[in-house]
Amino acid sequence: ILGLGEEHEELLATLSDLRAADVNILTLGQYLRPSPQHLPIARFYRPDEFRELAEEGARLGFAHVEAGPLVRSSYHAKRQVAAIGS
């Protein structure tokens, strides 16, 4: 979940660390504040930024990447697993 104040370099380092740990499926989505009692949104990512992050994930070797403002960890999970042949 993105938009809680992470820096771009931190995000790229985390993607690299995930691949180094042999993670194959990556989902990136926008944090949406569920109520005023929850943390505020620090930043909204644009659709083109999600596309760029998906491209970076593919370049790093993730077998499947879902990236977009409404993507969550279960987003198209069945399709993701099928795509990597597990």
PyMOL CGO cylinders between C-alpha atoms (Angstrom):
from pymol import cmd
from pymol.cgo import CYLINDER

trace = [
    CYLINDER, 0.00, 0.00, 0.00, 1.53, 3.29, -1.13, 0.3, 1, 1, 1, 1, 1, 1,
    CYLINDER, 1.53, 3.29, -1.13, 0.90, 6.84, 0.00, 0.3, 1, 1, 1, 1, 1, 1,
    CYLINDER, 0.90, 6.84, 0.00, 1.91, 6.77, 3.66, 0.3, 1, 1, 1, 1, 1, 1,
    CYLINDER, 1.91, 6.77, 3.66, 5.06, 8.85, 3.24, 0.3, 1, 1, 1, 1, 1, 1,
    CYLINDER, 5.06, 8.85, 3.24, 7.53, 6.45, 1.67, 0.3, 1, 1, 1, 1, 1, 1,
    CYLINDER, 7.53, 6.45, 1.67, 10.30, 7.91, -0.46, 0.3, 1, 1, 1, 1, 1, 1,
    CYLINDER, 10.30, 7.91, -0.46, 10.79, 6.71, -4.03, 0.3, 1, 1, 1, 1, 1, 1,
    CYLINDER, 10.79, 6.71, -4.03, 14.25, 5.33, -3.24, 0.3, 1, 1, 1, 1, 1, 1,
    CYLINDER, 14.25, 5.33, -3.24, 12.81, 3.38, -0.29, 0.3, 1, 1, 1, 1, 1, 1,
    CYLINDER, 12.81, 3.38, -0.29, 10.15, 1.92, -2.54, 0.3, 1, 1, 1, 1, 1, 1,
    CYLINDER, 10.15, 1.92, -2.54, 12.68, 0.82, -5.17, 0.3, 1, 1, 1, 1, 1, 1,
    CYLINDER, 12.68, 0.82, -5.17, 14.92, -0.68, -2.48, 0.3, 1, 1, 1, 1, 1, 1,
    CYLINDER, 14.92, -0.68, -2.48, 11.95, -2.60, -1.07, 0.3, 1, 1, 1, 1, 1, 1,
    CYLINDER, 11.95, -2.60, -1.07, 11.08, -3.97, -4.51, 0.3, 1, 1, 1, 1, 1, 1,
    CYLINDER, 11.08, -3.97, -4.51, 14.68, -5.15, -4.91, 0.3, 1, 1, 1, 1, 1, 1,
    CYLINDER, 14.68, -5.15, -4.91, 14.65, -6.72, -1.45, 0.3, 1, 1, 1, 1, 1, 1,
    CYLINDER, 14.65, -6.72, -1.45, 11.41, -8.56, -2.23, 0.3, 1, 1, 1, 1, 1, 1,
    CYLINDER, 11.41, -8.56, -2.23, 12.88, -10.00, -5.43, 0.3, 1, 1, 1, 1, 1, 1,
    CYLINDER, 12.88, -10.00, -5.43, 16.07, -10.97, -3.59, 0.3, 1, 1, 1, 1, 1, 1,
    CYLINDER, 16.07, -10.97, -3.59, 13.82, -12.91, -1.19, 0.3, 1, 1, 1, 1, 1, 1,
    CYLINDER, 13.82, -12.91, -1.19, 12.36, -14.76, -4.22, 0.3, 1, 1, 1, 1, 1, 1,
    CYLINDER, 12.36, -14.76, -4.22, 8.95, -13.07, -4.07, 0.3, 1, 1, 1, 1, 1, 1,
    CYLINDER, 8.95, -13.07, -4.07, 7.23, -13.67, -7.44, 0.3, 1, 1, 1, 1, 1, 1,
    CYLINDER, 7.23, -13.67, -7.44, 3.93, -11.77, -7.19, 0.3, 1, 1, 1, 1, 1, 1,
    CYLINDER, 3.93, -11.77, -7.19, 3.80, -8.03, -6.47, 0.3, 1, 1, 1, 1, 1, 1,
    CYLINDER, 3.80, -8.03, -6.47, 0.70, -5.95, -5.76, 0.3, 1, 1, 1, 1, 1, 1,
    CYLINDER, 0.70, -5.95, -5.76, 0.95, -2.18, -5.35, 0.3, 1, 1, 1, 1, 1, 1,
    CYLINDER, 0.95, -2.18, -5.35, -2.06, -0.05, -4.43, 0.3, 1, 1, 1, 1, 1, 1,
    CYLINDER, -2.06, -0.05, -4.43, -2.94, 3.36, -3.04, 0.3, 1, 1, 1, 1, 1, 1,
    CYLINDER, -2.94, 3.36, -3.04, -3.58, 3.79, 0.68, 0.3, 1, 1, 1, 1, 1, 1,
    CYLINDER, -3.58, 3.79, 0.68, -7.10, 5.12, 1.13, 0.3, 1, 1, 1, 1, 1, 1,
    CYLINDER, -7.10, 5.12, 1.13, -7.92, 6.52, 4.56, 0.3, 1, 1, 1, 1, 1, 1,
    CYLINDER, -7.92, 6.52, 4.56, -10.90, 4.53, 5.85, 0.3, 1, 1, 1, 1, 1, 1,
    CYLINDER, -10.90, 4.53, 5.85, -11.91, 7.07, 8.51, 0.3, 1, 1, 1, 1, 1, 1,
    CYLINDER, -11.91, 7.07, 8.51, -10.70, 10.27, 10.20, 0.3, 1, 1, 1, 1, 1, 1,
    CYLINDER, -10.70, 10.27, 10.20, -9.31, 8.10, 13.01, 0.3, 1, 1, 1, 1, 1, 1,
    CYLINDER, -9.31, 8.10, 13.01, -6.82, 6.48, 10.60, 0.3, 1, 1, 1, 1, 1, 1,
    CYLINDER, -6.82, 6.48, 10.60, -3.56, 7.89, 9.28, 0.3, 1, 1, 1, 1, 1, 1,
    CYLINDER, -3.56, 7.89, 9.28, -3.97, 10.63, 6.67, 0.3, 1, 1, 1, 1, 1, 1,
    CYLINDER, -3.97, 10.63, 6.67, -2.89, 10.05, 3.08, 0.3, 1, 1, 1, 1, 1, 1,
    CYLINDER, -2.89, 10.05, 3.08, 0.58, 11.52, 2.63, 0.3, 1, 1, 1, 1, 1, 1,
    CYLINDER, 0.58, 11.52, 2.63, 0.56, 11.28, -1.17, 0.3, 1, 1, 1, 1, 1, 1,
    CYLINDER, 0.56, 11.28, -1.17, -1.69, 10.20, -4.04, 0.3, 1, 1, 1, 1, 1, 1,
    CYLINDER, -1.69, 10.20, -4.04, 0.12, 8.29, -6.77, 0.3, 1, 1, 1, 1, 1, 1,
    CYLINDER, 0.12, 8.29, -6.77, -0.87, 9.03, -10.36, 0.3, 1, 1, 1, 1, 1, 1,
    CYLINDER, -0.87, 9.03, -10.36, -1.85, 6.17, -12.72, 0.3, 1, 1, 1, 1, 1, 1,
    CYLINDER, -1.85, 6.17, -12.72, 1.32, 6.74, -14.76, 0.3, 1, 1, 1, 1, 1, 1,
    CYLINDER, 1.32, 6.74, -14.76, 3.41, 6.32, -11.60, 0.3, 1, 1, 1, 1, 1, 1,
    CYLINDER, 3.41, 6.32, -11.60, 1.73, 2.97, -10.94, 0.3, 1, 1, 1, 1, 1, 1,
    CYLINDER, 1.73, 2.97, -10.94, 2.50, 1.96, -14.56, 0.3, 1, 1, 1, 1, 1, 1,
    CYLINDER, 2.50, 1.96, -14.56, 6.15, 2.91, -14.07, 0.3, 1, 1, 1, 1, 1, 1,
    CYLINDER, 6.15, 2.91, -14.07, 6.32, 0.89, -10.85, 0.3, 1, 1, 1, 1, 1, 1,
    CYLINDER, 6.32, 0.89, -10.85, 4.75, -2.10, -12.63, 0.3, 1, 1, 1, 1, 1, 1,
    CYLINDER, 4.75, -2.10, -12.63, 7.39, -1.80, -15.35, 0.3, 1, 1, 1, 1, 1, 1,
    CYLINDER, 7.39, -1.80, -15.35, 10.13, -1.64, -12.71, 0.3, 1, 1, 1, 1, 1, 1,
    CYLINDER, 10.13, -1.64, -12.71, 8.69, -4.74, -11.06, 0.3, 1, 1, 1, 1, 1, 1,
    CYLINDER, 8.69, -4.74, -11.06, 8.74, -6.60, -14.37, 0.3, 1, 1, 1, 1, 1, 1,
    CYLINDER, 8.74, -6.60, -14.37, 12.30, -5.43, -15.00, 0.3, 1, 1, 1, 1, 1, 1,
    CYLINDER, 12.30, -5.43, -15.00, 13.33, -6.78, -11.60, 0.3, 1, 1, 1, 1, 1, 1,
    CYLINDER, 13.33, -6.78, -11.60, 11.90, -10.16, -12.53, 0.3, 1, 1, 1, 1, 1, 1,
    CYLINDER, 11.90, -10.16, -12.53, 8.57, -10.40, -10.70, 0.3, 1, 1, 1, 1, 1, 1,
    CYLINDER, 8.57, -10.40, -10.70, 6.51, -13.06, -12.48, 0.3, 1, 1, 1, 1, 1, 1,
    CYLINDER, 6.51, -13.06, -12.48, 3.31, -11.05, -12.05, 0.3, 1, 1, 1, 1, 1, 1,
    CYLINDER, 3.31, -11.05, -12.05, 2.72, -7.41, -11.08, 0.3, 1, 1, 1, 1, 1, 1,
    CYLINDER, 2.72, -7.41, -11.08, -0.59, -5.66, -10.34, 0.3, 1, 1, 1, 1, 1, 1,
    CYLINDER, -0.59, -5.66, -10.34, -0.23, -1.93, -9.71, 0.3, 1, 1, 1, 1, 1, 1,
    CYLINDER, -0.23, -1.93, -9.71, -2.95, 0.69, -9.52, 0.3, 1, 1, 1, 1, 1, 1,
    CYLINDER, -2.95, 0.69, -9.52, -4.83, 2.90, -7.11, 0.3, 1, 1, 1, 1, 1, 1,
    CYLINDER, -4.83, 2.90, -7.11, -7.45, 0.28, -6.20, 0.3, 1, 1, 1, 1, 1, 1,
    CYLINDER, -7.45, 0.28, -6.20, -5.20, -2.80, -6.21, 0.3, 1, 1, 1, 1, 1, 1,
    CYLINDER, -5.20, -2.80, -6.21, -5.14, -4.82, -2.99, 0.3, 1, 1, 1, 1, 1, 1,
    CYLINDER, -5.14, -4.82, -2.99, -3.19, -7.95, -2.05, 0.3, 1, 1, 1, 1, 1, 1,
    CYLINDER, -3.19, -7.95, -2.05, -6.04, -10.23, -3.12, 0.3, 1, 1, 1, 1, 1, 1,
    CYLINDER, -6.04, -10.23, -3.12, -6.60, -8.35, -6.40, 0.3, 1, 1, 1, 1, 1, 1,
    CYLINDER, -6.60, -8.35, -6.40, -6.97, -10.99, -9.13, 0.3, 1, 1, 1, 1, 1, 1,
    CYLINDER, -6.97, -10.99, -9.13, -5.12, -13.45, -6.88, 0.3, 1, 1, 1, 1, 1, 1,
    CYLINDER, -5.12, -13.45, -6.88, -6.35, -16.53, -8.76, 0.3, 1, 1, 1, 1, 1, 1,
    CYLINDER, -6.35, -16.53, -8.76, -5.21, -15.04, -12.08, 0.3, 1, 1, 1, 1, 1, 1,
    CYLINDER, -5.21, -15.04, -12.08, -1.84, -14.07, -10.58, 0.3, 1, 1, 1, 1, 1, 1,
    CYLINDER, -1.84, -14.07, -10.58, -1.13, -17.57, -9.33, 0.3, 1, 1, 1, 1, 1, 1,
    CYLINDER, -1.13, -17.57, -9.33, -2.25, -19.09, -12.64, 0.3, 1, 1, 1, 1, 1, 1,
    CYLINDER, -2.25, -19.09, -12.64, 0.02, -16.70, -14.54, 0.3, 1, 1, 1, 1, 1, 1,
    CYLINDER, 0.02, -16.70, -14.54, 3.12, -17.92, -12.74, 0.3, 1, 1, 1, 1, 1, 1,
    CYLINDER, 3.12, -17.92, -12.74, 2.16, -21.57, -13.09, 0.3, 1, 1, 1, 1, 1, 1,
    CYLINDER, 2.16, -21.57, -13.09, 1.83, -22.42, -9.40, 0.3, 1, 1, 1, 1, 1, 1,
]
cmd.load_cgo(trace, "trace")
